[in-house]
Amino acid sequence: MRTLALLVAAHFAGILLPCAHAQVPDSLPAAWRGPADTSAFRWRLDRQVKHGGLSSIRIQSDDASIDEVGTVRQGIRADDYRGRRIRLTGYARATGVADFAAVWMRVDGATQMELDNMADRSLTETGDWQRCELVLDVPADAVQVFLGGLLRGRGTLWLDDFTLEVVDRTVPTTGIYRAARLSPLEPDLPSSPRNLGFEPPQQVADRSAPAFERREVMVPMRDGVRLFTVIMAPRDAAEPLPILFERTPYGARGWQETGSVPAGNRALATDGYIFVFQDIRGRNRSEGTFVMNRPARDPRDSSAVDETTDAYDTVEWLIHNVANNNGRVGVTGISYPGWLAEVVLLGPHPAVRAVSPQAPMTDTWMGDDFFHQGAFRQTYGLTYSSYMEGQMVGAEPVRVGWYDTYDWYLSLGSLKAVTDSTGAMRIPTWRRFVEHPAYDSVWQRRAFQRLVTRLSVPTLSVGGWWDQEDLFGPQATYAALERFDTAGINSLVIGPWFHSQWWGPGGQSLGNLRFGSATADTFLLNMQAPWFRYWLKGRGDGHFPGAQLFDAGVNQWRAFDRWPPREATVRRLYLQPNGRLSFDPPSERAGFDAYVSDPAHPVPFVPRSIAYGSWTRWMTEDQRFADGRPDVLTWHTEPLQEDVVIAGNILGRLFASTTGSDADWVVKLIDVYPDSVPGRSQMGGYQLMVAGDILRGRYRRSFERPEPIRPNTVQSYTVDLHQQFYTFRRGHRIMVQIQSTWFPLYDRNPQTYVPNIFEAPASAYRAHTHRIYRTSTQPSHVEVMVLPR
């Protein structure tokens, strides 16, 4: 949220000058602007530190406490880019950054868009030059395109060799962008590079020869459908190489800059692999019909196909038709491609020797993208399904009408009104939401952890502790495979990341959190690369921990032979009178805390106003914006006298009642920082959500068969907060918050039972009183697994 606000504040209007290539010391290229003379920041052209151009722009500050943003930027008229997809590429280097550095791009017009995929991901304490790439769809109403670099606090940021170009429409868009507001792009866009003044034109034209030979092929499947596939083979390989294979719904053709490798693959490219990327059926250039999270086929039907058979058929084709391969294939991917990687395990080709599902959308009803334990993630479900399927069915992009999405969703009055006002029933996945709100076979046939029955291929599951999309997936995948792991080939890595943050270099921070090291680099270089190197090349000792996890409480990686650790024991944090939290069970025979949950005034999931830019950071936002609301209950310990290390499962076990006939229960486990944090005054008293999730009360006994809650009756509820590895430090407090709305990310429970909330009328949404009991016989608590001291 904070980074987005800074980006919004950093856009500038003005007279745009033509780009010039001549450069002189201490003078920015024409059309570029630096910080004002009164700023605490300094900029200059630096001939001593550069990537490839004549000079590099340097922006620098020596003041760690400064609350300003220093920026170098250029504005370009959007005339040549409207309705087109543009890509900014170049190089950046940062050292000594105390807060954050970013490369950013912005579009101004009636539709405003930000793209910020370098902030909090790769530019803090990098030391060396890194290639940056930002891709953005420019809407038809665009007026100007702004781009540049931002620095906050102490540090130095260099920029060099930046070029803007129009690219083909199938390039996958990265970063944060407002997909729901975009107009359709025209096909067959020309390529028109524009140098931005960092290097002479001839230097752009004379770039070195690409490192890969690139082929585009159509690979036939068993039913005759052909899938578009890009093969990237290193030039002049000295030995046969293994194949690294990724399947995607987002566009394989984007791998067209054959001289460069995306950051997440650089360590692997150095080792030597043939990279293969494929559009799944019905997407982009592949033939066939697209089905979101295509369900597993009936194995009794020999003619049926699914994502597993498509992967099998492709691997069979690759090992016989790609020159100089060593007969070994690894499969990987992040998010949707992560799910596509793990379903390979349901029927792997013999040549598949390693699979790494990363942030896989393992079960989109139970805990990943679309539902969490029955509560519907309406904002994500609406925009993502519209983005993926809207054009396929001829539907206009869903347009969220107001800047603050909280206001827009609330103004519609009900989930049914969202469907009716947007025409979302035309979108197949949204129709699935409406017709299958419970956890029936439609969802279970897509849930990997329910389908897998064996493990024959080494598997490395990867995820982030603050993954805002697929937190459940990596943990559920690892746990499901662990049941069948008799050979010690099942591994898990979880770092302090948002969704896919580990794929880019850096990973020193997330929102306001600082981790003290480049956690993504550690994963890419020291975990992922050796793992693939051993299983696909036979190099290394093959000794890999069962789990490698990052503890963001003390900023350390730790390895375990299994997860959760054998030595962890279950302890209970009990809710007590007067907002106290303790490991001691309550002794009172009577007692409860109550609040009124009003669907007309739901608790926001991030501080208002709620816009798209907070998405990657929302799980690490300071929870003080919710603490103190009358519809949020809070309990906390005294300052800890010694560290408490949680490692494993976290469950909220509530004894509760409601005056209504349905209710949602949100439970958050929070680390409360001391009032004073040396060197980071903004973290004083900070409330960090270490874990949190939601349960829809109608599913308290069965996710498949919902039932109403009997009013004014105490019943038990178990809210799965999944897992964490985190140290609550001495002097910190442990806090638990409970509430019943988390809006607009999750839809509002009407609190009046209706068979299907997607069809509930606005009149069903009513305020009700909820009670949380904390007695010796009804001891509400949060159950954690704790490592011994």
N, C-alpha and C positions, 0 to 999 in steps of 0.2 A: 504494500500500500504506500509506504513511504517513498520507495524508489519511483513508483508511478507518479506520485505527486511531484517529485523533483523533475521528472521528465516532462510533465505537463507544464511546469513552470519554466522549463528551459527552452521552449520554442520561441522563435523570434520572427517578427515580420520586418521587412525593409526592402530597399532597392537591391536587386540581385545583379551582380556584375558578371560579365563573361569570364569563364575559367581561363586562366593563363598558365603557361607552363614554365615561364621564367621564374626563378627563385633566387633570392638574395638573403644573406644572413639577417636574422631578426625581423623578417617580414613574412607574414603569412601569404600563401598563395592567394591570388585574387579571388574574391567571392567568399573567402573564409573570414570569420570574425573570432576574436579572442575575448578573454575576460576584460571588463572595464578597468580603467586605470586605477580606480579606487578599490578594486577587489583585493582580497588577501592572496590571490593566485597570480602567478607569473607564467608567461608563455614566451617561447622563442622558437626559431628554427635551429635545430641542433645538427651540425654536420658530423659530429663525432659519434653519435649513436643513431644509426639508421638501419633500416632493413634492406632496402634496395634502391631507393630513390636518391636524389641529390641531397635532400635534407629530410629530417623528421620533425614534425611538430611536437613540442614538449610543453606540457602544462604541469605546474608544480606548486605545491603549498607546503609550508613548514609548520602549519598550525593544526594540531590534531583536534582541537576543540571547535574549530570554525564551523559555523552552521550554514555556510554558503555552499553553493555549487559552482565550481569553475567549469567553464565549457568552451570548447572550440567547435565551431559549427559552420555549415554552409547551407544556404537555401537555394533551391533550384525550382524554376517554374515547372509545373506538372503537365504542361501542354503535350509533351512527347510521351507521357507515361500513363495517361488516363486509360483505365480499362485493361492495363497490362500488368504483368508480373515483373518486378524489378529485383535485382540482387546487388547488394553492396558487398564488395570483397576488399580485403586489405590486411594490414598487419598492425598489431598493437603490442605494447610492452608496458608493464607496470612494476614499480618497486616501492616498497615502504608504505603501501596504502593502508591507512588506519581505519577508514570507513568503507568506501566503495569506489570503484572505477567502472565505467561502462562505455561501450560503443553503442550508439542508438540511432534509430531512424524513425521519422515521424511524417505523417501526411496531414496537412491542414486543408479544410474545406467544410462543406456541410456535414460530411462524415469525417470525424477525427479518429485517427488510429495511431497506436504506438507499437513499436517493435523493439524489444529490449532483451534479446537473448544472450547478451554478453554480461549483463549486470549480475552480480552475486554468483557467477558461474566460472569465470576463467581469468579475470583481470586483476586479481589481488595477489600481490607477491609472486607474480609469474617469473620475474627475472629475465626470461628469454622471450624473444618475439613469438607471437602466436597469430596464426591466420584466423581472421574473423570473417564470418559470412552471415548476412542477414537477408532474408527474402520476404517480400511484401507485395500483396495485391493492391494496386492503386485503384480506388473507386472512381466512377465516372465524374463525380462532382469535386475531385481534388483540385486544389489551387496551387499548393506548393508542397515540395518534398524537402524536409529538413533532415540533416544527418550530422554526426559529429561524435565527440568524446566528452564524457563527464567525469569529474573528479570531486569527491567530497572528503573533507578532512585532510590530514597530512598525507603526502605521497607524491609520486611522479608518474605521469602517463605520457607515453609516446604514441604517435600515429604515423603511418607511412603507407605508401603504395596503394591508396584506395581508388577503386574503380567502380562506377555504377553502370549497369547494363540491363537491357531488356532480355528476358529469358523465356524459354518455352513454358507453357502453362502447366506442364506436368511436374515441374520442379517442386519437391515437397517444401511447404512453408514451415519455417522454424520460428521459435520464439513465441511471443504473446501477440495475438492480433485478433481483430474483431470480425471473425468470419461471418457472423450472422448479418452483418451490414454490407457485405460486398455485392456488387453487381456481377453477373456472369462475365467472364473474360472472352475476348475474341480468340479464335484458334489461329495457329500458324503465325505467331508473333515473330517479327524479325529480331535479330540480335544486333544491338547498337551500343557497344561499349562507350562509356564516356569517362575519360580520365579526369580526376578531380584535382590536378595540380601538384601532386606529390612527386611526379617523375615525368621526364620528357616523353612525348608520344612514341618515339622510336623504341624506347625501352619497353613500353607496353607491347609493341609489335614483336619484339625479339625475345620473348620469354623462352625459357629453355624447353627442350622437347619433353613431352609427357612421360611419366614413369610407367604408364600402363598402356597396353593394347586393349581397345574397347570393341566389343561385339554386341550387337542386338540380334536376338533370335526369338523365334516363336516355338516353344517347346510343347509337343503334343501330349495330351493326357489320355488315359485309357478310354474315355468316352468321346474322343475326337476333338474336344475343346483345346485350343492352343493358348499358352500363357506367355505374355511378353516378358523377356528375361534379358538382363544386361550382364555381360561377363567382362570382368576387368582382370586381365592377366598381366603380371609384371613383365616388363621387357627383359629379354636376355637372362632369364632365370637360369642359375647354374645347376639346378636339380629339380626333379619333379616336386610339385608343391601341393599341399592340401587345399581344399576348397572351403571357404567360409560363405555360408548361404543364408540369405535373409529374404523372407517373404513379407510383402507389405501391401496395405490398401492405399498407401499415400503417394505412390508414384515412383517406379523404379528408374525412370528415364533421367531423373535428376542427377544421376551419376554420369555427367557429361563433361565435367572439367577433369580430363584424364591426367592432368599434371599435378593434381592436388588430392589430398586424402582428408576427409573430415576428421576432426580432432579425436573422436572416440576410436578411430581405426588406425591412428598413426603408429602406435606401438606394435600393433599386429602387422601393419604393412612393412615395418622395418624387419620383422621376422621373416616375412615372405609368405603370402597367401594369394590364391586366386579368389577374388571377391565376386560373388554372384548375387544379384538382386532381382526379384521377380514380383510383378504385379499379380495379386491373387485374382481368381476368376471374377469377371464382371467389373473389374476396376481398371481405370485408365486405358492401357492399350491391350489388355488381355481380353480374350473372348469369354463368353458365358454370362451367367447371371450372378450378380453379387447378392449375398445374403449375409447380414451382419452377424458375426460370430456363428458361422454356419454350424448347425448341430452335427454331432457325430452320426455317422451312417449306421444303419442296421447291419451288423456283420454277416447276417444271414442272407443279405441281398448282394450277390457278387457283382451286380452291375452298378451299385450305388457308389457315389463319390463324395468325398468331404475334403477338408484341408489336409488331413493325414495322407490320403491317397494321392492328392496332388503333389505333396512334398515328396512322397515315395517315387512317383513317376518322374519327377524332375531330377531327383538324385540319380535315378537309373540312367536317364538321358545324359546328364552331365559327366558321369565317370566314363562314358563311352564316346563322348563327343567333344570334350574339352582337352586340348593337347597339354601334355606335360603335367597332368595331375597325378598325385601319388595314390589315388584310390581311397583317400580318407576325406570325410566331409564333416564339418562342424556347422551347426545351425544355431543362430542367435537372433535377437531382435528385442526391441523395447516397446512396452505397452501392447497395442494390438499385435504388432510383430512379435512381441514376447509370448503372447498366447499362441500365435501361429507356430512359434518354435517349440513350445511345450507339447502341443498336440502331436508333433512328430513322434513323441515317445509312445503314443498309443499304438503305433505300428511302424517302427523305424526300419528304413532300408539298412541292410547289413553294412553298407559303406559309411553310415552315420556313426561316428566315433565320439562325438561330444556335442552336447546341447546346453545352451545357456539362455534360459528364459529370463528376461530382465523386465521388472515391473509388469508382469503378465496380467492381463485382465482375466484372471483365472475363473472368477465367479462373479458376474456382474449383478447378481441379485443379492448375494449374501454379504458382500463387503467391498466390491470394486466399483466400477464406474457409475452404475445406474441406481442401485438400491444399496442400503446398508441395513441389514436385519429388518427388512420390510419397509423402512422409510425411504421415500423416493427422492432422489437427487434431481430436482426438477430443472434447475438452471443448466446443469451439465447435460442431462438427458435431452433437453429441448434443443440446445445449440449444437451438440455433437451429432445427434441423429439427423437434424436438418442439414448440417454440413456434409455428412456422409451420404445421405440418401435423397435430399431434396431435389437436386438436379436430375437424378435418375427417374423420379416420378413426375417431373415437370412442375414442382412446387417452388414458389418464390422463397428466397432465404427468409427465415424467421427474423423479424426485426423487433428488438427490444426498444420500446418507444421512448423511454426516459433515460437520462444519464445515470441516475441512481436506480439500479435494478430492483432494489428493495421496494421502492415506491411503485414501480411498474407492476411487479408481480402482485403486490398487495392490492393495487387498484382493481385487479381483475376479479377478486373476491373468492375464487375457488379454483381448484385444479381443472375442473370441467370447463371453466371460462378460458383458461389457458389453451386448452384443446380447441375450443370453438372459435376463439378470436384469432388464432394463428393458422387454422386449417391443418393442424398437425396430424390429424387422422390419415392424411394422404401419405404420411411417412411410415414405411413398414415397421420400423422399430418402435416408434411412438404408439402405433396401433397395437403392437405386442405388449407395451406397458399397460395400455388400457384394458386389453382383453385378458391379460394374465398378471394381475397384480400380486398374486401369491406365488410361493416357490413351488411351482408345478413342474411337470416333465419338460415343458418348453425351456425353462431355465436350467434344469438339472442336466439335460442333454448337452448343454454348452459348458458345464462346470467341470474343468479338468480334474479337480481333486476327487470327484465322484466317478470318473470314468477310468482312471489309470488303475491297472491291476498288476503291473510288474515294472521292474527297473533293470534294463539291460545296457543302458548307455550312460556314461559319466555325465552328470548334470550339475551345473552351477547356477543356482537361483540367485538373483540380485534384486535389491530393493532399497528404498529410502525410508528412514524413520518418519519423515514428514512428507511422504508422497501423497499429494492431494487427490490423486486419481486411483492408484492401484496399490494401496498400502497392504491390503489383505492378500493379494495374489502371490507375492514371493513367499510369504510365511506359510500360506496354505499349500503351495506347491511343494516346498521343502518337506513339510510335515507329512503330506500324502506319500511322497516318494520314500521317506524314511522308513515307512512300514515295510517296504520291499527291498531295502538296501542291505543285502548280505555281503556285498563285496567292498563296502566302504567307498562308494563312488558318488555319493550324494553330498553336495556342499552348498553352503549358504553364505552370502555376503550382504550385509545391510549397513549402509553408511548414513551420515547425517544430512540427507538430501531430499529435495523435492523431486517430482516426477522427472526422471531421466537426467538429473543434474550431473550424475557421474559420467555421462557420455562425453561432456566437454571437459577440457583441462581445467584445473583449478580446484574449485570446491572448497575454498577457504571459509566461506560464509553462506548463510541463508537468512535473509531478512536482517534482523538485529543480532543474530547469533554469529559468533566468530569461533572457528575451530582450531586455530593455531597451526594449521598445516594445509597443504593442497590435497585434500582427501580424495578428490577424483583422480588426481595423478597417481596417488598411492594405489588406488584400485586398478587403473588402466595398466600401470607399469609393473606392479608387484603382485597382483592377484590375477587379473584376467589374462594378461599376456603369458605368464608362466603356465597357467592352467591349459590354455589352448596349445601352447608349445609342446607340452608333454603328451597330451592325448592325440594330437594330430601330427606331430613331428617326432615323437619319441625322445625328446630332449628334456633333461632335468631328472630329478629323483622321484617325482610322482607323489611326494608327500604333501598332501593338502589338508588343512584342518577341516573338520566337519562344518565349522561356522567361524567366520571372521566378522566381528561386529564393532561398530564405533560407539563409544560411550561419550556423548556430548556433554555430560556433566563434568568430566575431567579431561575431555579432548584427547582420548586415547583409543587406539585399536586394541582389540583383544581376541585371541583365538580360543576356541573350545573344540573338544572332540565331538560333541553333539550339542544340539540346541532343542529345548532349554538345557542348561548345564545340569549334570547329575547332582552337583552339590547344592543347588538352589533349593530352598525350602519355602513352603507356603506360609505367608503371614497375612494378617487382616488389619486393615486400617478402619477402625470403627467410627461411625458418626456419633457424636456425643452432644449433650446439652450445651447451649450458649456458643454454638459454632466451633466447638473443639473437635479435633481429630486425634485419635490415639490408637496405639497397638493393643491397648487394654480393652476387653469387652465391656459394654455398658452394664451397669448394675441396676438401673432404674426399671421398675415394673411397668411404668407408663411414660409415654413421651413421644412427641413427634414434632416435626417442623412442617409448616404449610406455606403454600403460595398459590396465587390465582394465575392460571395460564390462560391468556386471552388471545385467541387467533387473530384478533383485530390489531394486536400490539405485540407481534412476535419478537423474540430476541434475535438480533442480527448475528451472523456468523463471523463478521469482521466489523470494525468500526465504520459507521456511516461517513461519507456516502460510499455505496458499494458499486464499484465499476470493475472492469475486466482485469485491470492491472494488478490487483491484489491476489490473483489466483495462485501463483507459485508460492506465496509467502503466508497464506492465510492461517495455516496451522501453527505458525510460530508467532503470531501476533500477540501482543500484550493483552491478557484476558481481563485487565482492570476495566475495560470498557463494559464488560458484562457483570463483574463483581459489584454488588451493591444495588443492582436492579431488584425490585420487589418480586419479580418472577424468576429469580436465580438464587438458589440456596448455596451457602458457602460454609465449609468447615476447614480448619487448618490446625496443624500441630504447633507447638512451641518451637522456637529455633532449635534445630537439631544439635545435639551434643556430640555426635559423631556421624560420619558418613553412612548413608543407607544406599546400598547398591541393589537395584531391582534388575532381574535377569530372567525373563520368561513371560509367562502368561499373566494377563491382567483382566480381572473380571469385576464388574460392578454388580453386587448382589443386593437388591433393594427389596424392602418390605414397604409397600405403598398402597394407597387407596386414592380414589377419585370420585368426585360427585357426578362425573360423566360416565359414559359407557365405552370410551376408548381414550388412550393417551399415549404420547411419545415420552420416552425417558432418555435424556442426554446426560452422560456421565463424563466428566473431565478430571484427569489426574494432572496436577499442576505443580511446578517447581516455583516457589516464591523466593526471589532473590533478596538478599539483605538490603536494607535501606541505602547503604552506601557500597558502591562497587568501584574500587580504585581504578582509575584510568578510563572508566566508562560510566560517567555519571548518569547517562540516559538509561542504564540498566538497573538503577536503584529501585527496589520494590517490584521489579518486573515479574509478571506472572506468565510463565512459559507452559503451554500445554504440552506435557510429555506424552500423554495418550488421551484419546477421547473418541467416543462413538455414540450411536443412537440405536434404540430398539423401539419398534412400533408395538405398542402394548397388546394389540389383538393377536400377535404371534408369540405370546409368552409361553404357550404350551406346544404349539406346532407351527412351523413356518409354512407348511402346506395347507393347513386348515385353520384359518383365522376364526376367532370367536369374540363376542363382546365381553367387556369387563362388567362385572356386577357392581353397580354403584355403591360407594361407601363400604366396601369390603376390602380388607387388607389381603393382598396377594403378593406372591414373590415374583420377581423379575430378575433375569440375568442378562446384563448388557456386556457383550464381549468387546473389550477394548484392545484385543489382540495382544501384541507383545512389545516389549521394549528392553533395552539394555542401557541403563542410565543411573548415574550416581547423583543422589541428592546430597549436596555437600554440607558439611558442618556449618552451622550458622544460617542455612536456608530453612524454609518451612515447606512441608508437604501440604498441599491443598486439594480438596475435592469440591467441585462445583456440580450441581444438578439443576437441570432446567428441562423444559418440554417443547421448546421451539428452537430452531437453528436455521434462520430464514435469510434470504430466499434459496440458499443452497438446497435445503430440504423443504419439501412441501409441508404445509400445515396439516396436522391431524384435526379433523373437525371436532373431535372429542365427543361427538355423538355418533354412535356406531352406525355405519352404513355398509352394505355388503362390498361396495367398491368405491374407494375414495376418489378415484378418477371420475366418477359419475355423481358425486355428492353435490347437492345444491348449496348455494351460498347460505341458505337458512340453517343448514346443519352445523355450521361453524359457530360454536358457542363457548363462552368462557366457563371454566370449571375450576374448582379448588382441588389441589393435589396435596396429599400428605405423605411425608417420608418418616417412617417409624424407626426409632433408635432405642429399643428396650432390650432387656435380657432375653426375652423370648422371640423378639422380632428385630434382631440386630443388623440393621443395614450397614454394609461395609464395602470396601474395595479390597479385593483379594489380589495380592502381588506375590511374586516369587523373589526371594531375597538371597543374595550370596552371603555366606558367613564372613565375618570380619577376619 
